[in-house]
Amino acid sequence: MIFQLCYTSTAARDMQREDLVELLRISRAKNEASGLTGLLLFSAERFVQLLEGDEEAVRTLYARICEDNRHHEITTIFEREVEARDCPDWSMGFQALPESEWLEFPNPDGTEKGLRPMLEAMGRARAILQSVRERGLDPERDV
Ligand SMILES: Cc1cc2nc3c(=O)[nH]c(=O)nc-3n(C[C@H](O)[C@H](O)[C@H](O)COP(=O)(O)O)c2cc1C
């Protein structure tokens, strides 16, 4: 079984193109070495990332990502076991999405707590991850 974890976070500062290039260079090399794959989406200072692979490797990486001061307001959207990877070919696919395609996630530190906003966030995250997977990575939206 493959373990998947998806979270959303807010960039701590303005992410320049070079910042994203560097983040992805390291991430892709490390993920490849530990057999992890996934997809990182970025828009309007928000990240959504899907990590997938061996459960322990995913949890170890997520713990390190949570300590990373380049982002904050980190909220897990879902964790699940799946039969097969959704992004087998991407050590970390990346797409910067136009705001018009972006999702409004519940404010993680706001008043919107509880099951319903989390289920809505999960549904929207799955829908947008799936639409990117189906149409493939657009080089125009990579860095
Ligand atoms: C939004 C975001 C996504 C990240 N994704 C990954 C990733 O997929 N793989 C990875 O190894 N590091 C990722 N990182 C970077 C890690 O937090 C960490 O800096 C990196 O793995 C280097 O860790 P090390 O200094 O312990 O070697 C991400 C960081 C941020 C802010």
The ligand as a MOL file (V3000), in Angstrom:
LIG
                    3D

  0  0  0     0  0            999 V3000
M  V30 BEGIN CTAB
M  V30 COUNTS 31 33 0 0 0
M  V30 BEGIN ATOM
M  V30 1 C 6.2590 23.9990 0.8210 0
M  V30 2 C 7.4550 23.1230 1.0320 0
M  V30 3 C 7.5150 21.8590 0.4390 0
M  V30 4 C 8.6200 21.0340 0.6200 0
M  V30 5 N 8.6440 19.8090 0.0260 0
M  V30 6 C 9.7050 18.9910 0.2100 0
M  V30 7 C 9.7560 17.7140 -0.3910 0
M  V30 8 O 8.8460 17.2700 -1.1000 0
M  V30 9 N 10.8660 16.9600 -0.1590 0
M  V30 10 C 11.9070 17.3840 0.6010 0
M  V30 11 O 12.8780 16.6540 0.7740 0
M  V30 12 N 11.8920 18.6020 1.1680 0
M  V30 13 C 10.8140 19.4180 0.9900 0
M  V30 14 N 10.8140 20.6570 1.5600 0
M  V30 15 C 12.0360 21.1400 2.2090 0
M  V30 16 C 12.2180 20.5680 3.6040 0
M  V30 17 O 11.4610 21.3370 4.5280 0
M  V30 18 C 13.7260 20.6380 3.9860 0
M  V30 19 O 14.1770 21.9540 3.9100 0
M  V30 20 C 14.5780 19.8100 3.0340 0
M  V30 21 O 14.0720 18.4950 2.9360 0
M  V30 22 C 16.0450 19.7560 3.4850 0
M  V30 23 O 16.0890 19.1460 4.7180 0
M  V30 24 P 17.4750 18.8770 5.4750 0
M  V30 25 O 18.0810 20.2250 5.6360 0
M  V30 26 O 17.0650 18.2170 6.7330 0
M  V30 27 O 18.2600 18.0020 4.5560 0
M  V30 28 C 9.7040 21.4910 1.4030 0
M  V30 29 C 9.6430 22.7410 2.0020 0
M  V30 30 C 8.5450 23.5640 1.8280 0
M  V30 31 C 8.5140 24.9210 2.4620 0
M  V30 END ATOM
M  V30 BEGIN BOND
M  V30 1 1 1 2
M  V30 2 1 2 3
M  V30 3 2 2 30
M  V30 4 2 3 4
M  V30 5 1 4 5
M  V30 6 1 4 28
M  V30 7 2 5 6
M  V30 8 1 6 7
M  V30 9 1 6 13
M  V30 10 2 7 8
M  V30 11 1 7 9
M  V30 12 1 9 10
M  V30 13 2 10 11
M  V30 14 1 10 12
M  V30 15 2 12 13
M  V30 16 1 13 14
M  V30 17 1 14 15
M  V30 18 1 14 28
M  V30 19 1 15 16
M  V30 20 1 16 17
M  V30 21 1 16 18
M  V30 22 1 18 19
M  V30 23 1 18 20
M  V30 24 1 20 21
M  V30 25 1 20 22
M  V30 26 1 22 23
M  V30 27 1 23 24
M  V30 28 2 24 25
M  V30 29 1 24 26
M  V30 30 1 24 27
M  V30 31 2 28 29
M  V30 32 1 29 30
M  V30 33 1 30 31
M  V30 END BOND
M  V30 END CTAB
M  END
